[in-house]
Amino acid sequence: MSTVIDCRPAVATPDLKAIKARQQLAWSSGDYAVVGTTLQIVGEQLAEAMELRAGQSVLDVAAGNGNFTLAAARRWCDVTSTDYVETLLDRGRRRAEAEGVAVTFRKADAEDLPFADRSFDAVASTFGAMFSPDQGRTAGEMLRVCRSGGRIGLVNWTPDGFIGQMFKTIGKHLPPPPGLKSPALWGTPEWIEKAFGADASSLVAQSRHFVFRYRSAQHFLDIFRTYYGPMLKAFEALDATGRKTLAQDLTDLIGRFNKSGDATMVVPSEYLEVVVTRR
């Protein structure tokens, strides 16, 4: 009898709880709202794609500072806005108060939503749910709380788009934990179909672009290094030489995507817009 020895390297099992704690700390640092408010148009476009109706109950998952939250509230929906970072909820709350729209804000983890099964007409996340460490659990939770016939809307950066490549560039300097799946999987139709297709009566995914417009590449880096938690923490973790190299790599990346033709930054970044109708 012969014995077959499997020499393939073992696949590491990431400590998702520890990773989530670090992510929460990263998103709590800086001030994501400074970046988040520039993305408002994405929330508006998703609200239209989902064909929201006045009076519908809507859940915004990993809402950040509330771009989709406000888009839904402006359409007279009954909105519950959730995130696991209290300071981001505060920023969303202040925006809603300034606009005079009624929104319920609640601290909640995308992987363990504190709501009953099938309790919302619509569930959405813009550039939020994709960053959860346990991707399958988050997708399952969004499906669980959406009623039959309701809609789930998603906006996720693609692997090959500018932001997907930005995270890949950062990962070359600070590799992610072994075994952790890339958030950019949410930006691929194949993963979306795998995660949501079996529970969908229809699934529509289309490529769109958000255009980052800044005074210059340096202006973009200054803003993101100061306010965008994941990048802030990446630069903090490197020594002076590492920071300089990462900054140059990001500047080169911007140069490859920049369409401005002048000293300003005009960079389209591809994202996947998804609308799932719950079976």
C-alpha positions, 0 to 999 in steps of 0.5 A: 500500500502506498501513501500519498503525502500532500505537500501543498501548503496549508491555507491559513485561517485568519483570526476574523475577530482580531481583524475586525477589531483592527479594521474598526480602529482604522475606520475610527481614525482620521475622519472618513466623512471628509472623503465620504461626502465626495461620493454622494452621487454614488448613493443617489445613483444606487437609490434610483437603480433600486427604484425606491418608493416613498414609505418603504423601510430601508436599511443602510448597512455599514453606512459610513457618514450616510450617503445612501442613507440621505439618498433614501431619506430624500425619497421619503423612505423610512431609513435605518442607518447602521455602522459599527463606528459611532463617530461615523454615525454621528456624522450621518446624524448631523447631516440628516439633521441639517437637511431636516430628514428623519432617520433612525441611527443604530450602531450595528455590525454588518456580520450580525445585524440586530433585526428580525428576518425579512424586516426591510423592504430594501437593504443597501451598502455603498463601499461598506459591506465589502470590507467586512472580514467574514464576507459570506456572513455579511451577505447572508445577513443582508439577505436575511433581513430583506423581505421576499420581493424586496431589493438589495443594493450594493456598490463595490470597488472592482479589483482592476479599478483605481481604488482596487489597485490602490489597495493592492498597492498598499498591500505590497507594502503591508500584506494582509493577514494570510487567508483573508479574502480581498474586499474587491471580490465584492466587485466581481460579478462571479462572487456576487452571483455566488453569494446572492444568486441562489436567493435572488429572483433577479440580479442585475450588476453593471459597471460604473465609474466614480471620478475622483477630482482633486487639485493634484495627486499630492492633494489626494494623498494629503487628504487620504493620508490624513482622513482615510483610516486604512491609508492613515494606518498604513502610513503610520505602520511604515518607517520613513523610507517605507512611507516615502516609497508607498507615497511614490507608488501611489503617485505613480498609480494616480499618474496611470489613471489620471485623465486630466491632461493638466496638473489636477487629478481626474481619476475614474474609478470603476465600481460594480453596482448591484441590485438583487431582488430577493426571492 
